[in-house]
């Protein structure tokens, strides 16, 4: 959630700080997923129990879904918001189509 109780440039600073924190959280999720995937590969190579491998796989998928959600939220609150505020109707339609495409891919 964004804190927008300040005036002028203060709002921008708070929004920028929020975006940086969100980016860091997203990056952490990707790194954790990367680590889990490396662990899963080793588990498979070592012929570990299938259920244990599947549990680690589900954990990695959860991290990736969470990172995706954070990316989407950041995009909607920055790039998408700027495009919708512009007068460029072509760009607005492109942005809408991009969101629909990514949302459709995510729900497959």
Buried (B, 14 or more C-beta within 10 A) or exposed (E): EEEEEEEEEEBEEBBEEBBEEBEEEBEEBBEBBEEBBEBBEEBEEEEBEEEEBEEBBEBBEBBBEBBBEBBBEBBEBBEBEEBEEEEEEEEBEEBEEBBEEBEEEEEE
